[in-house]
Amino acid sequence: MTEQQKTFYITTPIYYPSGKFHIGTAYTTVASDAMARYKRLRGYDVRFLTGMDEHGQKIQEKAEEEGLPPQQYVDRIADIAVSLWKTMDISYDDLIRTTEERHKAAVEKIFKKFLDNGDIYKGEYEGWKCVPCESYFTEAQLEEGNCPDCHRPVQRVAEESYFFNMKKYADRLLQYYEDNPSFIEPESRKNEMINNFIKPGLEDLSVSRMSFDWGIKVPGDPKHVIYVWVDALTNYITALGYGSDHDELYQKYWPADVHVVGKDIVRFHTIYWPIFLMALDLPLPKKVFAHGFIMMKDGKMSKSKGNVVYPEMLVERYGLDATRYFLLRELPFGQDGTFSPESFVERTNYDLANDLGNLLNRTISMINKYFDGVIPTKGLEQTEFDSTLRTFTQQAIEKYEEAMEKMQFSVVLSELWSIISRTNKYIDETSPWVLAKDEADKGKLASVMAHLATSLQQIAVLLQPFMTKSPVQIMEQLGLDASLLTWDTLNKFESIPEGTKVVEKGVPIFPRLDPEVEIIYIREQMAITAPKEKQEDKPVEQTKEVEQVEEITIDDFMKVDLRVATVTACDHIPKADKLLKLQVDLGYEQRQVVSGIAEHYEPEALVGQKVIVVANLKPVKLRGELSQGMILAGSSNGVLKLATVDQSLENGAKVK
């Protein structure tokens, strides 16, 4: 780091306040936060911006549906967003809202400059509009008559409009791509922009609307509202004071080091935004990183499918650090990744509870047992494995740093966990319990304890971009001050002060989860909370989404063997509040089925009832009990009800 501190400016997109944010939005923000925290840790002067895109037709319509003025509607959503970012411990420096005066005043000046420079002219717009995306398309750009971005229906519109002359800057933009090969990452996104949008010929962009009035008015022509993407994209400089009398932040931090965006808005950030900046004669951002989507096993998250996951639920039940860790470890940044309850629980148990948690607990326990709780700093006698551990750790840190600069967060965490795994292996190699039996090996035992404590301190430092609670908890259990959570301590084996005393008894920082209970819990939350919101808000839209569920053939359906059965006995399962153990009579045999309906039915109320059983489901063990099928049930407003059949049907009858 030079005498003058290096700056680092990172931004998220400004989010559209059309409803409650799910983990997809949290994913973008947590990734940006991890990068901002890393750069601060490395000594950079960081500026981290997020915000809200609060204008446009869709917002006006949503507000009208709820009987609210648009400003009151967006104020409410903004409060929810601020609360979520507090819950997720997002360390942003500024949150820009496009309804703020500081932004509106600057946007008016920017638009006027476009006009004065001859980049904008008035004409007639006629084409296809996607209201949810606030985007306009030619006939050729539509996919099967729908929006190419979100695949929803578009509307035919015709109105007077101001247009931006995009063709004027097309060649200059292509040259910028060529001169700056890392401007768009991953590279596949750049190829998409060139082949799908630039080479076929850029159309001039309609940059004003007359069909609604919720937005910033065109200077001198107030019947026109400035197009939402001109309004939205300029936030990255208006938040720094560009266009105002106080542009010190702009002078200090622009150009941005990286805009972090989802792959669905790459075009706006890598074509429209650079061209706007060229027209303003301003430097372009150094990088636009477009990450993939969080997918579910049954496709994209959809409220009608009951597969939406909200971050608040995960944080409340499993903790902030487990949630942040999963998002950045499981999902390769830049590619699509899949969320499942099973993978979330497995990551928490194996990576956090087993690998990291056990390493800390074992170390605390051994230091207490062998050295009365004091971390040895003197009289150390090297073992044959010490240098190997230290060399491995240093090499892994270098790989960590390299991957972090490329925003390969899952790779970074993989390297960090290799240090954790190697340290656990070091315990097995040195066998402290054997060294403790011989007084002559006291120096080697001391060296082992010192290496374990130092490794944990290094791990705590490296965890900081990703986890905001656990590093301090690790240091507290080691008896170390949080002031040692600095990057320069990674190269100082002697950083642990003499006489440091660990806690008397370590507390698991990541308690192990019961997979059977927690997988059921997450599925229930996905099925209960999300559909309820859709049903109450817009039943018409819900019907549309249900129609989009992937179709199956009759052959697929016939693979499922549905049978009528009678419940003959039912009991609770000890220490499993959500599970019931049912004995069912299928006519041709008796079976046991475990079902997560204990919160909705008393066992005695089920005895004698006719139920529908999925009879050819592969048996599994839940909480140690064999489950030989599944009982069909439906969910409505958070209440589960069993699917039933006519009582006259015989047990074993096939449901068709």
Solvent accessible surface area in square Angstrom, and as a share of the most:
residue,aa,sasa,rsa
1,M,123,0.55
2,T,88,0.51
3,E,186,0.84
4,Q,153,0.68
5,Q,91,0.41
6,K,96,0.41
7,T,45,0.26
8,F,16,0.07
9,Y,1,0.00
10,I,0,0.00
11,T,0,0.00
12,T,1,0.00
13,P,11,0.07
14,I,18,0.09
15,Y,23,0.09
16,Y,49,0.19
17,P,0,0.00
18,S,33,0.21
19,G,24,0.23
20,K,85,0.36
21,F,17,0.07
22,H,63,0.28
23,I,0,0.00
24,G,17,0.16
25,T,23,0.13
26,A,0,0.00
27,Y,3,0.01
28,T,7,0.04
29,T,0,0.00
30,V,0,0.00
31,A,0,0.00
32,S,0,0.00
33,D,0,0.00
34,A,0,0.00
35,M,4,0.02
36,A,0,0.00
37,R,54,0.20
38,Y,0,0.00
39,K,10,0.04
40,R,81,0.29
41,L,37,0.18
42,R,80,0.29
43,G,28,0.27
44,Y,49,0.18
45,D,29,0.15
46,V,13,0.08
47,R,44,0.16
48,F,0,0.00
49,L,3,0.02
50,T,0,0.00
51,G,1,0.01
52,M,1,0.00
53,D,12,0.06
54,E,0,0.00
55,H,8,0.03
56,G,1,0.01
57,Q,28,0.12
58,K,39,0.17
59,I,0,0.00
60,Q,31,0.14
61,E,66,0.29
62,K,33,0.14
63,A,0,0.00
64,E,110,0.49
65,E,99,0.44
66,E,80,0.36
67,G,65,0.63
68,L,42,0.21
69,P,77,0.49
70,P,32,0.20
71,Q,70,0.31
72,Q,100,0.44
73,Y,2,0.01
74,V,0,0.00
75,D,53,0.27
76,R,102,0.37
77,I,10,0.05
78,A,3,0.02
79,D,97,0.50
80,I,72,0.37
81,A,1,0.00
82,V,65,0.37
83,S,64,0.41
84,L,4,0.02
85,W,2,0.01
86,K,171,0.72
87,T,51,0.30
88,M,0,0.00
89,D,44,0.23
90,I,15,0.08
91,S,30,0.19
92,Y,61,0.23
93,D,62,0.32
94,D,22,0.11
95,L,27,0.13
96,I,0,0.00
97,R,50,0.18
98,T,0,0.00
99,T,16,0.10
100,E,52,0.23
101,E,124,0.56
102,R,99,0.36
103,H,0,0.00
104,K,54,0.23
105,A,48,0.37
106,A,4,0.03
107,V,0,0.00
108,E,71,0.32
109,K,116,0.49
110,I,3,0.01
111,F,0,0.00
112,K,105,0.45
113,K,82,0.35
114,F,1,0.00
115,L,53,0.27
116,D,100,0.52
117,N,72,0.37
118,G,54,0.52
119,D,1,0.01
120,I,11,0.06
121,Y,100,0.38
122,K,95,0.40
123,G,25,0.24
124,E,120,0.54
125,Y,25,0.09
126,E,107,0.48
127,G,6,0.05
128,W,59,0.21
129,K,5,0.02
130,C,0,0.00
131,V,13,0.08
132,P,38,0.24
133,C,31,0.18
134,E,7,0.03
135,S,1,0.00
136,Y,30,0.11
137,F,6,0.02
138,T,52,0.30
139,E,118,0.53
140,A,100,0.77
141,Q,63,0.28
142,L,22,0.11
143,E,86,0.39
144,E,177,0.79
145,G,44,0.43
146,N,48,0.25
147,C,0,0.00
148,P,28,0.18
149,D,42,0.22
150,C,32,0.19
151,H,108,0.48
152,R,102,0.37
153,P,90,0.56
154,V,21,0.12
155,Q,92,0.41
156,R,125,0.46
157,V,32,0.18
158,A,66,0.51
159,E,24,0.11
160,E,55,0.25
161,S,0,0.00
162,Y,21,0.08
163,F,22,0.09
164,F,0,0.00
165,N,45,0.23
166,M,1,0.00
167,K,118,0.50
168,K,109,0.46
169,Y,15,0.06
170,A,16,0.13
171,D,117,0.61
172,R,123,0.45
173,L,0,0.00
174,L,54,0.27
175,Q,92,0.41
176,Y,48,0.18
177,Y,4,0.01
178,E,132,0.59
179,D,91,0.47
180,N,49,0.25
181,P,91,0.58
182,S,55,0.36
183,F,1,0.00
184,I,1,0.00
185,E,44,0.20
186,P,39,0.25
187,E,109,0.49
188,S,69,0.45
189,R,31,0.11
190,K,23,0.10
191,N,70,0.36
192,E,75,0.34
193,M,4,0.02
194,I,29,0.15
195,N,86,0.44
196,N,88,0.45
197,F,34,0.14
198,I,8,0.04
199,K,143,0.61
200,P,95,0.60
201,G,41,0.40
202,L,16,0.08
203,E,103,0.46
204,D,33,0.17
205,L,18,0.09
206,S,3,0.02
207,V,0,0.00
208,S,0,0.00
209,R,3,0.01
210,M,73,0.33
211,S,70,0.45
212,F,16,0.07
213,D,91,0.47
214,W,43,0.15
215,G,14,0.13
216,I,5,0.02
217,K,78,0.33
218,V,2,0.01
219,P,42,0.26
220,G,87,0.83
221,D,17,0.09
222,P,91,0.57
223,K,111,0.47
224,H,0,0.00
225,V,3,0.02
226,I,3,0.02
227,Y,4,0.02
228,V,6,0.04
229,W,27,0.10
230,V,1,0.00
231,D,1,0.00
232,A,3,0.02
233,L,2,0.01
234,T,0,0.00
235,N,1,0.00
236,Y,3,0.01
237,I,0,0.00
238,T,3,0.02
239,A,5,0.04
240,L,3,0.01
241,G,15,0.15
242,Y,33,0.13
243,G,26,0.25
244,S,57,0.37
245,D,135,0.70
246,H,137,0.61
247,D,45,0.23
248,E,111,0.50
249,L,62,0.31
250,Y,20,0.08
251,Q,121,0.54
252,K,104,0.44
253,Y,15,0.06
254,W,20,0.07
255,P,36,0.23
256,A,0,0.00
257,D,26,0.13
258,V,4,0.03
259,H,0,0.00
260,V,0,0.00
261,V,0,0.00
262,G,9,0.08
263,K,61,0.26
264,D,67,0.35
265,I,32,0.16
266,V,2,0.01
267,R,17,0.06
268,F,4,0.02
269,H,3,0.01
270,T,0,0.00
271,I,0,0.00
272,Y,23,0.09
273,W,0,0.00
274,P,0,0.00
275,I,0,0.00
276,F,0,0.00
277,L,0,0.00
278,M,9,0.04
279,A,8,0.06
280,L,2,0.01
281,D,120,0.62
282,L,28,0.14
283,P,69,0.43
284,L,19,0.09
285,P,0,0.00
286,K,110,0.47
287,K,39,0.16
288,V,0,0.00
289,F,10,0.04
290,A,0,0.00
291,H,8,0.04
292,G,0,0.00
293,F,49,0.21
294,I,9,0.04
295,M,47,0.21
296,M,10,0.05
297,K,155,0.66
298,D,82,0.42
299,G,25,0.24
300,K,110,0.46
301,M,32,0.14
302,S,18,0.12
303,K,46,0.20
304,S,22,0.14
305,K,72,0.30
306,G,11,0.10
307,N,6,0.03
308,V,5,0.03
309,V,1,0.00
310,Y,14,0.05
311,P,0,0.00
312,E,49,0.22
313,M,28,0.12
314,L,1,0.00
315,V,21,0.12
316,E,155,0.69
317,R,97,0.36
318,Y,25,0.09
319,G,30,0.29
320,L,15,0.07
321,D,7,0.03
322,A,1,0.01
323,T,0,0.00
324,R,0,0.00
325,Y,1,0.00
326,F,2,0.01
327,L,1,0.01
328,L,0,0.00
329,R,48,0.17
330,E,48,0.22
331,L,1,0.01
332,P,49,0.31
333,F,15,0.06
334,G,4,0.04
335,Q,114,0.51
336,D,65,0.34
337,G,9,0.08
338,T,61,0.36
339,F,1,0.01
340,S,7,0.05
341,P,10,0.06
342,E,43,0.19
343,S,18,0.12
344,F,0,0.00
345,V,1,0.01
346,E,93,0.42
347,R,56,0.21
348,T,6,0.03
349,N,2,0.01
350,Y,118,0.45
351,D,16,0.08
352,L,1,0.01
353,A,10,0.08
354,N,47,0.24
355,D,42,0.22
356,L,0,0.00
357,G,2,0.02
358,N,69,0.35
359,L,0,0.00
360,L,1,0.00
361,N,41,0.21
362,R,83,0.30
363,T,0,0.00
364,I,1,0.00
365,S,65,0.42
366,M,19,0.08
367,I,0,0.00
368,N,38,0.19
369,K,151,0.64
370,Y,34,0.13
371,F,35,0.14
372,D,116,0.60
373,G,0,0.00
374,V,55,0.32
375,I,2,0.01
376,P,15,0.09
377,T,48,0.28
378,K,143,0.61
379,G,65,0.62
380,L,54,0.27
381,E,84,0.38
382,Q,96,0.43
383,T,19,0.11
384,E,145,0.65
385,F,56,0.23
386,D,0,0.00
387,S,74,0.48
388,T,67,0.39
389,L,3,0.01
390,R,101,0.37
391,T,72,0.42
392,F,70,0.29
393,T,6,0.03
394,Q,67,0.30
395,Q,95,0.42
396,A,4,0.03
397,I,3,0.02
398,E,94,0.42
399,K,109,0.46
400,Y,1,0.00
401,E,44,0.20
402,E,102,0.46
403,A,5,0.04
404,M,0,0.00
405,E,87,0.39
406,K,99,0.42
407,M,4,0.02
408,Q,73,0.32
409,F,0,0.00
410,S,15,0.10
411,V,67,0.38
412,V,0,0.00
413,L,0,0.00
414,S,48,0.31
415,E,36,0.16
416,L,0,0.00
417,W,16,0.06
418,S,33,0.22
419,I,1,0.00
420,I,0,0.00
421,S,57,0.37
422,R,27,0.10
423,T,0,0.00
424,N,27,0.14
425,K,109,0.46
426,Y,0,0.00
427,I,0,0.00
428,D,85,0.44
429,E,48,0.22
430,T,10,0.06
431,S,26,0.17
432,P,0,0.00
433,W,114,0.40
434,V,81,0.47
435,L,23,0.11
436,A,43,0.34
437,K,169,0.72
438,D,71,0.37
439,E,136,0.61
440,A,82,0.63
441,D,36,0.19
442,K,81,0.34
443,G,15,0.14
444,K,66,0.28
445,L,3,0.01
446,A,5,0.04
447,S,0,0.00
448,V,0,0.00
449,M,0,0.00
450,A,5,0.04
451,H,3,0.01
452,L,0,0.00
453,A,0,0.00
454,T,5,0.03
455,S,3,0.02
456,L,0,0.00
457,Q,0,0.00
458,Q,21,0.09
459,I,0,0.00
460,A,0,0.00
461,V,0,0.00
462,L,0,0.00
463,L,0,0.00
464,Q,38,0.17
465,P,0,0.00
466,F,0,0.00
467,M,1,0.00
468,T,25,0.14
469,K,99,0.42
470,S,2,0.01
471,P,2,0.01
472,V,60,0.34
473,Q,73,0.32
474,I,0,0.00
475,M,1,0.01
476,E,105,0.47
477,Q,17,0.08
478,L,0,0.00
479,G,39,0.38
480,L,11,0.05
481,D,93,0.48
482,A,52,0.40
483,S,79,0.51
484,L,33,0.17
485,L,15,0.07
486,T,56,0.33
487,W,26,0.09
488,D,80,0.41
489,T,9,0.05
490,L,6,0.03
491,N,110,0.56
492,K,102,0.43
493,F,37,0.15
494,E,142,0.64
495,S,18,0.11
496,I,13,0.07
497,P,72,0.45
498,E,118,0.53
499,G,50,0.48
500,T,13,0.07
501,K,110,0.47
502,V,4,0.03
503,V,51,0.29
504,E,150,0.67
505,K,167,0.71
506,G,19,0.19
507,V,99,0.57
508,P,72,0.45
509,I,26,0.13
510,F,16,0.07
511,P,90,0.57
512,R,135,0.49
513,L,29,0.15
514,D,43,0.22
515,P,57,0.36
516,E,39,0.17
517,V,18,0.10
518,E,17,0.08
519,I,29,0.14
520,I,29,0.15
521,Y,33,0.13
522,I,0,0.00
523,R,127,0.46
524,E,21,0.10
525,Q,42,0.19
526,M,18,0.08
527,A,40,0.31
528,I,35,0.18
529,T,61,0.36
530,A,0,0.00
531,P,22,0.14
532,K,86,0.36
533,E,46,0.20
534,K,21,0.09
535,Q,67,0.30
536,E,119,0.53
537,D,84,0.44
538,K,50,0.21
539,P,80,0.51
540,V,104,0.60
541,E,58,0.26
542,Q,37,0.16
543,T,77,0.45
544,K,106,0.45
545,E,50,0.22
546,V,77,0.44
547,E,127,0.57
548,Q,121,0.54
549,V,69,0.39
550,E,150,0.67
551,E,158,0.71
552,I,112,0.57
553,T,83,0.48
554,I,120,0.61
555,D,98,0.51
556,D,55,0.28
557,F,76,0.32
558,M,100,0.44
559,K,140,0.60
560,V,63,0.36
561,D,27,0.14
562,L,19,0.10
563,R,61,0.22
564,V,1,0.00
565,A,0,0.00
566,T,27,0.16
567,V,1,0.00
568,T,64,0.37
569,A,38,0.29
570,C,12,0.07
571,D,79,0.41
572,H,99,0.44
573,I,8,0.04
574,P,108,0.68
575,K,183,0.77
576,A,3,0.02
577,D,122,0.63
578,K,20,0.09
579,L,0,0.00
580,L,0,0.00
581,K,43,0.18
582,L,0,0.00
583,Q,58,0.26
584,V,0,0.00
585,D,33,0.17
586,L,0,0.00
587,G,53,0.51
588,Y,118,0.45
589,E,72,0.32
590,Q,117,0.52
591,R,42,0.15
592,Q,31,0.14
593,V,0,0.00
594,V,10,0.06
595,S,14,0.09
596,G,17,0.16
597,I,6,0.03
598,A,12,0.09
599,E,108,0.49
600,H,53,0.23
601,Y,36,0.14
602,E,101,0.45
603,P,13,0.08
604,E,125,0.56
605,A,57,0.44
606,L,0,0.00
607,V,74,0.43
608,G,45,0.43
609,Q,55,0.24
610,K,23,0.10
611,V,0,0.00
612,I,16,0.08
613,V,0,0.00
614,V,16,0.09
615,A,7,0.06
616,N,85,0.43
617,L,77,0.38
618,K,169,0.72
619,P,76,0.48
620,V,77,0.44
621,K,136,0.57
622,L,38,0.19
623,R,62,0.23
624,G,57,0.55
625,E,44,0.20
626,L,73,0.36
627,S,4,0.02
628,Q,53,0.23
629,G,7,0.07
630,M,98,0.44
631,I,11,0.06
632,L,52,0.26
633,A,45,0.35
634,G,39,0.38
635,S,49,0.32
636,S,66,0.43
637,N,90,0.46
638,G,20,0.19
639,V,70,0.40
640,L,30,0.15
641,K,129,0.55
642,L,15,0.07
643,A,34,0.27
644,T,82,0.48
645,V,29,0.17
646,D,93,0.48
647,Q,113,0.50
648,S,94,0.61
649,L,77,0.38
650,E,138,0.62
651,N,42,0.22
652,G,11,0.11
653,A,30,0.24
654,K,70,0.30
655,V,38,0.22
656,K,183,0.78
